[in-house]
Amino acid sequence: MEIKVIQVSPEKRKAKPSNESQLGFGKIFTDHFFTMTYHAGRGWHDPRIEPYRPIQLDPTAMCLHYGQEIFEGMKAYRGKGGAIFLFRPMENIRRMNVSAERLCMPRINEGLFLEALTKLILLEKEWIPHGSGTSLYIRPTMIATEPALGVHPAHEYLFFIILGPVGTYYPEGFAPTKIYVTEEYCRSVPGGTGYCKAGGNYAASLYAGEIAKNMGYTQVLWLDPIERKYVEEVGTSNMFFLIGNELITAPLTGTILPGVTRDSVIRLAGSWGVKVSERRLSMDEIMAAIAGGTMQEAFASGTAAIVSPVGQIYYREKEYPIGDGRTGRLTGRLYNEILQIQYGMKDDPFGWRLKIAD
């Protein structure tokens, strides 16, 4: 399908941010977005890049009532000399199709997805910030738009991609965060949609997240929903603990998101000779490691922050420092290595970087 491009007239374009140090995350969006519609029997059609605008929905649009909504999080990076890079985009595209299948939504042709993404980014390339640690955030989204009540998979959908320049995800930047362990609430169960990037998963996390925030913690560390003792993930990221010389993260058993950065961390650390284990890790083992002095580091991994060091956890009404409470050596090395690959500053031995413009 040919992608139609309708550009905003120059006099109506938005002013670009003048201070990249104050970008924050998710507050500013570019002049254009990509849209494409789906109707059962016809398939996907009418792909276009058009001026950014509000989306009009019928009050009975099924995404509003039955939660058929999925999305992805990606970034474009401005490298040396103005080159523009994506980081493992096909992994995000394939993961979105996995989410679509689980929620009975139509898959999107991978080639068309990447073409739309690339054309939109290149049209908006002046919005890509220049500073280290800044990037252009990419949010592909699919929603059910059929105007109908009654629980069934919708027959009409809208797929869209929006872009926005961003700085660091957490106010702390790359400083250690504090996380809150909840035993009372859970975000996903076996057989559910925990492995999908679906809006409902995040809605389920909000209540505990507000509890953590009001107590001064950055994120919630979720435990398994059955025994409430094994580490799963934090609110927006996968979780890693370095105990002794073993880097441990939860296995992909269907209740946590298979993070692209998670996989990158596993492969990169493994290439350095670090022992990486995808296994169940209980809070009892974590407490024993802290007490015995073998808990070295902890960090979360995700597209928004790459890796985010954890300096302290709150568990059963008590705070526990991780290591010496500062960013660990492995955490810092992983952050810098992935960041430099993303920006084209280092060799890319894994073939993760995709250059879309010189």
C-alpha positions, 0 to 999 in steps of 0.5 A, spaced: 500 500 500 502 506 498 502 511 504 499 518 503 503 524 506 499 530 508 503 535 511 502 541 515 503 548 512 509 551 515 505 557 518 501 552 523 507 548 525 509 547 532 515 551 536 520 546 537 523 545 544 528 550 545 531 547 552 533 540 551 535 539 558 527 540 560 524 535 555 521 530 560 517 525 558 511 524 554 509 531 554 511 534 547 508 531 540 510 532 533 506 536 527 504 529 524 502 522 525 501 516 522 494 513 521 491 506 518 484 503 519 481 496 518 475 493 517 473 486 517 473 483 510 477 489 507 483 488 512 488 494 513 487 500 508 488 508 507 495 508 510 497 516 511 501 521 514 497 527 516 497 533 521 497 531 528 490 532 531 485 529 536 481 522 534 474 522 534 470 516 537 463 514 537 461 513 545 460 506 544 467 505 540 469 498 543 476 500 546 472 504 551 468 498 553 472 492 553 479 494 553 482 492 546 488 497 546 495 495 545 501 499 544 509 499 543 514 503 546 520 505 541 525 510 540 529 514 534 536 516 536 540 522 533 548 520 532 554 523 530 554 527 524 546 527 524 545 520 522 538 517 525 538 510 528 533 505 530 534 500 536 531 493 534 525 495 531 523 489 528 523 486 535 518 491 537 514 490 531 513 483 532 511 483 539 506 488 537 503 483 533 503 478 539 499 482 543 494 483 537 493 476 536 492 475 544 487 480 544 483 478 538 486 484 534 488 484 526 496 483 525 500 488 521 504 487 515 511 488 518 514 491 512 509 496 512 509 497 519 517 499 518 516 503 512 510 507 516 515 508 522 521 510 517 517 515 513 514 519 519 520 519 523 524 522 517 518 527 515 519 529 523 527 529 523 528 536 525 524 534 532 529 529 534 533 532 539 541 532 539 543 531 546 546 525 549 540 521 553 535 525 549 531 521 543 525 521 539 520 517 543 515 513 538 508 510 540 505 505 535 498 504 538 492 500 536 485 501 538 478 497 537 473 503 534 467 499 532 461 502 535 457 497 538 456 494 545 456 487 547 463 483 548 466 480 542 472 482 538 471 488 534 470 488 526 474 495 526 480 498 528 485 504 528 492 503 528 496 510 529 503 512 530 505 518 534 512 521 536 515 526 541 522 528 543 524 526 550 529 526 555 530 522 561 524 518 564 525 518 571 526 525 575 532 522 578 535 521 571 541 515 572 541 516 579 539 510 583 531 509 584 527 506 590 522 501 589 516 498 593 515 491 594 507 489 594 504 483 596 497 485 596 496 487 589 498 483 582 498 486 575 497 479 571 496 472 572 498 465 568 494 465 562 492 472 562 495 478 558 501 479 562 506 478 556 502 483 552 503 491 552 496 492 553 493 498 556 489 494 561 495 491 564 497 498 566 491 500 569 491 494 573 498 497 576 495 504 578 493 503 585 499 500 587 503 505 584 499 511 587 501 507 594 508 507 592 508 514 590 505 517 596 510 513 600 516 516 596 518 510 591 519 510 584 516 504 582 512 498 584 516 491 584 511 486 583 511 479 585 508 472 582 500 472 583 500 465 586 505 465 592 506 472 592 514 471 593 517 471 587 520 477 583 516 478 577 517 485 574 517 493 576 511 497 573 514 499 567 520 495 566 523 488 567 528 487 573 535 484 574 539 482 581 546 481 581 547 476 587 554 474 588 557 473 580 550 471 578 545 476 574 538 474 575 532 476 572 525 472 572 523 467 566 518 469 561 512 464 563 507 469 560 506 474 566 511 479 564 513 483 558 518 480 554 522 486 554 527 488 548 532 491 553 531 485 557 533 481 552 539 486 550 541 486 557 541 478 557 545 477 551 550 483 552 552 481 559 553 474 557 558 476 552 562 479 557 562 472 561 557 474 566 553 468 569 546 470 567 540 466 569 533 466 567 530 463 574 525 464 579 528 469 585 524 469 591 524 475 596 527 470 601 533 469 597 533 477 596 533 478 603 538 473 605 543 476 600 542 483 603 543 480 610 549 476 607 552 481 603 552 478 597 547 483 594 551 487 589 546 491 584 539 491 582 536 495 576 530 495 572 531 495 564 526 498 559 526 502 552 524 509 556 530 509 561 535 503 558 537 501 565 535 504 571 539 503 578 535 501 584 539 503 590 533 501 595 527 497 596 521 497 601 519 490 603 514 489 609 515 495 612 522 496 612 527 499 607 533 495 605 539 498 601 542 494 595 549 494 595 552 500 597 546 504 595 549 507 589 549 505 581 553 499 581 559 497 576 555 492 571 549 497 571 553 503 569 557 499 564 550 496 561 547 503 560 553 506 557 554 500 552 547 500 550 546 507 549 553 508 545 550 502 540 544 506 540 547 512 538 552 509 533 558 511 538 560 504 538 561 497 534 554 494 534 556 486 534 549 484 535 546 487 529 541 491 533 542 498 530 538 500 524 540 506 520 535 510 517 538 516 515 545 519 514 
